[in-house]
Amino acid sequence: MRSPKKTGIARALKLLLIIYIIGGVILYLIQDLLLFHPTPLTRDHKFSFNQPFEEVNISIGKNNLSIVKFKPNPPRKGLVLFFHGNMHNVERYKKYPSLFTGNGYEIWMLDYPGFGKSTGKRTEQFMYEQATIMYDLARKEINSDSIIIYGKSIGTGVASYLASIESSDKLILETPYYSAVALAKYYFPIYPVSAMIRYSFPIHDYLKKIKFPVTIFHGTDDEVVPYKQGKQLAEENQNIKLVTIEKGKHNNLFDFELFQQQMNTLLKR
């Protein structure tokens, strides 16, 4: 006959297992809600930016790809393809265009499926497809050696993929993660996230295929993506320059003088 103590332990372990399984199922089902926080916009929404812009809508089957373009004063010396983070839509990143246009670069910013005016089922592959379409449009206007690919946060995965299959002048990554799987393992170490997550964004693999210069900006106090993940990416690739922003967090690197100085240097031609 089993002792009361052993019976209690067995019940506790069974309860923990049930909680573990339920937690895993919930995480699997809500992973898109954890990873993406879009704000959709109607097609007649009027964008609010502090400088002139052009709105472009492209049909991809039954879906729409929304791109906002910001032009510098001529002559244009290059073009930046900007892949933003996981929050809201392009309007959240309205402080960035002037940094590029002020240095003579045109900048194109797209919204992912479900963000802003872009529509469609959001998958990693579809996000890559959007990026490739935007790149192809850019190449009709300008040579690849005058294109800069820029990714911020979740957008560093898309930007790194594009840079791994297409040519450009340089790749700039702001607060990148090692991979979506590595980031998930950081937050949920007790689960087999490799088998659960629907997004991989293997930035570490993409960067190994890139031959042109790569610059990473990462803050030591990043509360979303650990600084050590950006540092690890730089340590594994000789063509990567890591710019460490002391005390920088995930969404405030733009406000640091070092970030502004380094960006202005990168944008000089």
C-alpha positions as CSV (number, residue, x, y, z in Angstrom):
1,M,0.0,0.0,0.0
2,R,1.4,3.4,-1.0
3,S,2.1,5.8,1.8
4,P,0.2,9.1,2.1
5,K,3.5,10.9,1.5
6,K,4.2,9.1,-1.8
7,T,0.6,9.5,-2.8
8,G,0.8,13.3,-2.2
9,I,4.1,13.5,-4.2
10,A,2.5,11.6,-7.1
11,R,-0.5,13.9,-7.1
12,A,1.7,17.0,-7.1
13,L,3.8,15.7,-10.0
14,K,0.7,14.8,-11.9
15,L,-0.7,18.3,-11.3
16,L,2.6,19.9,-12.4
17,L,2.6,17.9,-15.5
18,I,-1.0,18.9,-16.4
19,I,-0.1,22.6,-15.7
20,Y,3.0,22.2,-17.9
21,I,1.1,20.7,-20.8
22,I,-1.7,23.2,-20.6
23,G,0.8,26.0,-20.5
24,G,2.6,24.7,-23.5
25,V,-0.7,24.4,-25.5
26,I,-1.6,28.0,-24.6
27,L,1.8,29.2,-25.6
28,Y,1.5,27.4,-28.9
29,L,-1.9,28.9,-29.6
30,I,-1.1,32.5,-28.6
31,Q,2.4,32.8,-30.0
32,D,1.4,35.2,-32.7
33,L,-0.2,37.4,-30.0
34,L,3.0,37.4,-28.1
35,L,5.2,38.0,-31.1
36,F,3.2,40.6,-33.0
37,H,1.2,43.6,-31.9
38,P,-0.2,45.1,-35.1
39,T,-2.6,48.1,-35.5
40,P,-4.5,47.7,-38.7
41,L,-5.6,50.7,-40.7
42,T,-8.5,51.2,-43.2
43,R,-7.6,51.9,-46.8
44,D,-8.8,55.5,-46.5
45,H,-6.7,56.2,-43.4
46,K,-4.6,59.4,-43.8
47,F,-1.0,58.8,-42.6
48,S,0.5,61.3,-40.3
49,F,4.2,62.1,-40.8
50,N,6.2,65.2,-40.2
51,Q,7.7,65.2,-43.8
52,P,6.4,64.7,-47.3
53,F,5.7,61.1,-48.3
54,E,4.3,58.9,-51.0
55,E,2.0,56.0,-50.2
56,V,2.1,52.9,-52.5
57,N,-0.3,49.9,-52.4
58,I,0.7,46.8,-54.2
59,S,-1.6,43.8,-54.8
60,I,-0.2,40.4,-54.0
61,G,-3.0,38.1,-55.1
62,K,-6.0,39.1,-52.9
63,N,-3.7,40.8,-50.4
64,N,-2.4,44.3,-50.2
65,L,1.2,45.4,-49.5
66,S,1.5,48.9,-48.1
67,I,4.7,50.8,-48.6
68,V,5.4,54.4,-47.5
69,K,8.2,56.3,-49.3
70,F,10.1,59.3,-48.1
71,K,12.3,61.2,-50.5
72,P,15.3,63.4,-49.8
73,N,16.2,66.6,-51.5
74,P,17.8,65.7,-54.8
75,P,20.2,64.4,-55.7
76,R,19.3,61.0,-54.1
77,K,22.5,59.1,-53.2
78,G,20.9,55.9,-52.1
79,L,17.8,54.1,-50.9
80,V,17.0,52.4,-47.6
81,L,14.6,49.5,-47.3
82,F,13.4,49.7,-43.7
83,F,11.8,46.7,-41.8
84,H,10.2,47.9,-38.6
85,G,9.5,46.2,-35.3
86,N,6.5,44.2,-34.0
87,M,4.4,47.2,-32.8
88,H,1.5,49.0,-34.5
89,N,2.5,50.0,-38.0
90,V,4.8,52.4,-39.9
91,E,3.4,55.5,-38.1
92,R,5.1,54.3,-34.9
93,Y,8.5,54.7,-36.6
94,K,7.9,58.2,-37.9
95,K,11.1,59.6,-36.3
96,Y,13.4,57.4,-38.5
97,P,12.8,58.9,-42.0
98,S,14.4,62.2,-41.3
99,L,17.6,60.5,-40.2
100,F,18.0,59.0,-43.7
101,T,16.5,61.7,-45.8
102,G,18.7,64.2,-44.0
103,N,21.7,62.2,-45.3
104,G,20.5,62.1,-48.9
105,Y,18.8,58.7,-48.7
106,E,15.3,57.8,-49.8
107,I,13.6,55.4,-47.4
108,W,10.9,52.9,-48.0
109,M,9.0,51.5,-45.1
110,L,6.6,48.5,-45.4
111,D,4.0,47.1,-43.1
112,Y,3.8,43.4,-42.5
113,P,0.5,41.4,-43.1
114,G,-2.1,42.7,-40.6
115,F,-0.1,45.9,-39.9
116,G,-1.4,49.2,-41.1
117,K,-2.9,48.8,-44.6
118,S,-1.1,45.5,-45.4
119,T,-3.4,42.5,-45.5
120,G,-3.1,38.7,-45.7
121,K,-2.3,35.8,-43.4
122,R,1.0,36.6,-41.6
123,T,3.6,33.9,-42.0
124,E,7.4,34.0,-42.0
125,Q,7.5,33.1,-45.7
126,F,4.9,35.7,-46.6
127,M,7.0,38.4,-44.8
128,Y,10.0,37.3,-46.8
129,E,8.0,37.5,-50.0
130,Q,7.0,41.1,-49.2
131,A,10.6,42.0,-48.6
132,T,11.7,40.5,-51.9
133,I,8.9,42.4,-53.7
134,M,10.0,45.7,-52.2
135,Y,13.7,44.9,-53.1
136,D,12.7,44.2,-56.7
137,L,10.9,47.4,-57.0
138,A,13.9,49.3,-55.6
139,R,16.2,47.6,-58.1
140,K,14.1,49.0,-61.0
141,E,15.2,52.4,-59.8
142,I,18.7,52.1,-58.4
143,N,21.8,49.9,-58.4
144,S,22.2,47.3,-55.6
145,D,25.3,49.0,-54.3
146,S,23.2,52.0,-53.5
147,I,20.7,50.1,-51.4
148,I,20.9,49.8,-47.6
149,I,18.8,47.2,-45.8
150,Y,17.8,48.2,-42.3
151,G,16.0,46.0,-39.7
152,K,14.7,46.9,-36.3
153,S,13.7,44.3,-33.6
154,I,11.5,41.6,-35.3
155,G,12.4,43.3,-38.6
156,T,16.0,42.2,-38.2
157,G,15.0,38.7,-39.2
158,V,13.3,39.9,-42.4
159,A,16.2,42.2,-43.2
160,S,18.8,39.5,-42.6
161,Y,17.0,37.1,-44.9
162,L,16.8,39.7,-47.7
163,A,20.4,40.6,-47.3
164,S,21.4,36.9,-47.5
165,I,19.8,36.4,-50.9
166,E,20.2,39.9,-52.5
167,S,23.1,42.3,-52.9
168,S,23.2,45.7,-51.2
169,D,25.7,48.3,-49.9
170,K,25.3,47.3,-46.3
171,L,23.0,45.8,-43.7
172,I,22.1,47.6,-40.5
173,L,20.4,45.7,-37.6
174,E,19.0,47.5,-34.6
175,T,18.5,45.2,-31.5
176,P,18.6,41.9,-33.3
177,Y,18.0,38.4,-31.8
178,Y,20.1,35.3,-32.5
179,S,17.0,33.6,-33.9
180,A,13.3,33.5,-33.0
181,V,13.9,30.1,-31.5
182,A,16.8,31.4,-29.3
183,L,14.6,34.3,-28.1
184,A,11.8,31.9,-27.3
185,K,14.1,29.7,-25.3
186,Y,15.3,32.7,-23.3
187,Y,11.7,33.4,-22.3
188,F,10.4,29.9,-22.0
189,P,13.4,27.6,-21.2
190,I,11.3,24.8,-19.8
191,Y,9.5,24.1,-23.1
192,P,10.7,22.5,-26.4
193,V,10.2,25.7,-28.3
194,S,12.0,24.5,-31.4
195,A,9.1,22.1,-32.0
196,M,6.5,24.6,-31.0
197,I,7.3,27.9,-32.6
198,R,6.0,28.7,-36.1
199,Y,8.6,31.3,-36.8
200,S,12.3,30.7,-37.0
201,F,14.0,33.8,-38.4
202,P,17.5,32.2,-38.1
203,I,19.5,35.4,-38.3
204,H,22.7,33.7,-37.3
205,D,22.4,31.5,-40.4
206,Y,21.5,34.3,-42.7
207,L,24.5,36.5,-41.6
208,K,26.9,33.7,-42.5
209,K,25.9,34.1,-46.1
210,I,26.4,37.9,-46.3
211,K,29.6,39.3,-47.8
212,F,29.0,43.0,-47.5
213,P,29.4,45.0,-44.3
214,V,26.9,44.5,-41.4
215,T,26.5,46.8,-38.4
216,I,24.6,45.9,-35.3
217,F,23.3,48.4,-32.7
218,H,22.4,46.9,-29.3
219,G,21.9,48.4,-25.9
220,T,23.3,46.8,-22.8
221,D,20.0,47.2,-20.9
222,D,17.8,45.9,-23.6
223,E,14.7,44.5,-21.8
224,V,13.2,42.7,-24.8
225,V,16.1,41.1,-26.7
226,P,19.2,40.3,-24.5
227,Y,22.3,42.2,-25.4
228,K,24.2,38.9,-25.4
229,Q,22.3,37.7,-28.5
230,G,23.4,40.7,-30.6
231,K,26.9,40.3,-29.2
232,Q,26.9,36.6,-30.1
233,L,26.0,37.4,-33.7
234,A,28.9,39.8,-34.0
235,E,31.3,37.4,-32.4
236,E,30.5,34.7,-35.0
237,N,31.0,36.9,-38.0
238,Q,34.1,38.8,-38.9
239,N,32.3,41.2,-41.2
240,I,30.0,42.5,-38.5
241,K,30.6,45.7,-36.5
242,L,28.9,45.8,-33.1
243,V,28.0,49.2,-31.7
244,T,27.3,48.8,-28.0
245,I,25.0,51.5,-26.5
246,E,25.7,51.6,-22.8
247,K,22.5,51.7,-20.8
248,G,20.5,51.6,-24.1
249,K,17.2,49.8,-24.0
250,H,15.1,48.2,-26.7
251,N,13.3,51.2,-28.0
252,N,15.4,54.2,-27.2
253,L,18.7,53.7,-29.1
254,F,17.7,56.4,-31.5
255,D,17.9,59.0,-28.7
256,F,21.6,58.3,-28.0
257,E,24.3,60.5,-29.4
258,L,26.5,57.5,-30.2
259,F,23.7,56.0,-32.3
260,Q,23.2,59.2,-34.2
261,Q,26.9,59.7,-34.8
262,Q,27.5,56.1,-36.0
263,M,24.4,56.3,-38.3
264,N,25.6,59.5,-39.8
265,T,29.0,57.9,-40.5
266,L,27.4,54.9,-42.1
267,L,25.3,57.1,-44.3
268,K,28.2,59.1,-45.7
269,R,29.2,58.1,-49.3
